[in-house]
Amino acid sequence: MNITLKGVHYEISDRTKEFINEKLSRIDPFKDLIVTVDVTVTKQKAGFQVDSNVHFRFGSIAHLTEENLELYPAIENLMHKLDAKISKEKEKIKDHHPHAHPAKEEVEPS
């Protein structure tokens, strides 16, 4: 999983990078489903906008946006949205061979 951080009208500090990477560690269990995560922090007149593009290995792309007056709450809210989106995408994946591994049933002698 490749992670790209970018700032628009804002220089991303080391502290902010560490905070984002710490929050992205929540999606580590799903890293086999994700190819890249692009996070863009944009400074606006009234606050911050944090965008994320997630490219899944099965071809789907998710774009998430969060705006807030403060940067860190915007990142927190975006990570909650990201976690929910990844869980939703994971549920969409179907098992195309449901009978390949049949469950073994135990039979009790009577």
C-alpha positions as CSV (number, residue, x, y, z in Angstrom):
1,M,0.0,0.0,0.0
2,N,1.5,3.3,-1.1
3,I,0.6,6.5,0.8
4,T,1.1,9.9,-0.7
5,L,0.7,13.1,1.3
6,K,0.3,16.5,-0.4
7,G,-0.3,20.0,0.8
8,V,-2.0,22.8,-1.3
9,H,-1.4,26.3,0.1
10,Y,-0.2,24.5,3.2
11,E,3.2,23.0,4.2
12,I,2.5,19.6,5.9
13,S,4.6,19.5,9.1
14,D,6.3,16.4,10.5
15,R,3.8,16.4,13.3
16,T,0.9,16.4,10.8
17,K,2.5,13.6,8.8
18,E,2.9,11.5,11.9
19,F,-0.7,12.1,12.9
20,I,-2.0,11.1,9.4
21,N,0.2,8.0,9.3
22,E,-1.0,7.1,12.8
23,K,-4.6,7.4,11.7
24,L,-3.9,5.5,8.5
25,S,-2.6,2.6,10.7
26,R,-6.3,1.9,11.4
27,I,-6.7,0.5,7.8
28,D,-3.7,-1.8,8.1
29,P,-5.9,-4.9,8.3
30,F,-7.3,-3.9,4.8
31,K,-3.9,-3.2,3.2
32,D,-4.2,-6.2,1.0
33,L,-7.3,-4.6,-0.6
34,I,-5.7,-1.2,-1.2
35,V,-3.1,-0.2,-3.8
36,T,-2.7,3.5,-3.0
37,V,-4.0,6.2,-0.7
38,D,-3.5,9.8,-1.7
39,V,-4.2,12.4,1.0
40,T,-4.3,16.1,0.1
41,V,-4.5,18.9,2.7
42,T,-5.8,22.2,1.4
43,K,-5.7,25.5,3.3
44,Q,-8.8,27.5,2.6
45,K,-9.9,31.0,3.7
46,A,-12.1,29.5,6.4
47,G,-10.4,26.3,7.6
48,F,-9.0,23.2,6.0
49,Q,-10.2,20.7,3.4
50,V,-8.8,17.2,3.5
51,D,-9.3,14.9,0.5
52,S,-8.4,11.3,0.0
53,N,-8.4,9.1,-3.1
54,V,-8.2,5.4,-2.4
55,H,-7.4,3.0,-5.2
56,F,-8.5,-0.6,-4.5
57,R,-6.8,-3.6,-6.1
58,F,-10.0,-4.7,-7.8
59,G,-10.3,-1.4,-9.8
60,S,-12.6,0.6,-7.6
61,I,-11.6,4.2,-6.6
62,A,-13.1,6.1,-3.7
63,H,-12.9,9.9,-3.3
64,L,-13.6,11.2,0.2
65,T,-13.6,14.9,1.4
66,E,-13.9,16.5,4.8
67,E,-13.9,20.2,5.6
68,N,-13.4,21.8,9.1
69,L,-12.1,24.9,10.7
70,E,-9.4,22.9,12.4
71,L,-7.0,20.5,10.7
72,Y,-6.8,17.6,13.1
73,P,-10.6,17.2,13.5
74,A,-10.9,17.2,9.7
75,I,-8.3,14.4,9.5
76,E,-10.1,12.5,12.2
77,N,-13.5,12.8,10.5
78,L,-11.9,11.8,7.1
79,M,-10.4,8.7,8.7
80,H,-13.8,7.7,10.1
81,K,-15.3,8.0,6.6
82,L,-12.4,6.1,5.1
83,D,-12.8,3.3,7.5
84,A,-16.5,3.0,6.8
85,K,-15.9,3.1,3.0
86,I,-13.2,0.4,3.1
87,S,-15.5,-1.8,5.2
88,K,-18.4,-1.2,2.7
89,E,-16.1,-2.1,-0.3
90,K,-14.8,-5.2,1.5
91,E,-18.4,-6.4,1.9
92,K,-19.0,-6.1,-1.9
93,I,-16.3,-8.6,-2.6
94,K,-17.9,-12.0,-3.4
95,D,-16.6,-15.4,-3.0
96,H,-16.8,-16.8,-6.5
97,H,-16.1,-20.4,-5.4
98,P,-18.4,-21.0,-2.4
99,H,-18.4,-24.8,-2.8
100,A,-14.6,-25.2,-3.1
101,H,-14.2,-25.6,0.6
102,P,-17.4,-27.2,2.0
103,A,-17.8,-27.1,5.7
104,K,-17.3,-30.5,7.3
105,E,-20.3,-31.6,9.4
106,E,-19.7,-33.8,12.3
107,V,-22.1,-36.7,12.6
108,E,-22.7,-38.0,16.1
109,P,-23.2,-41.8,16.4
110,S,-26.6,-42.7,17.7
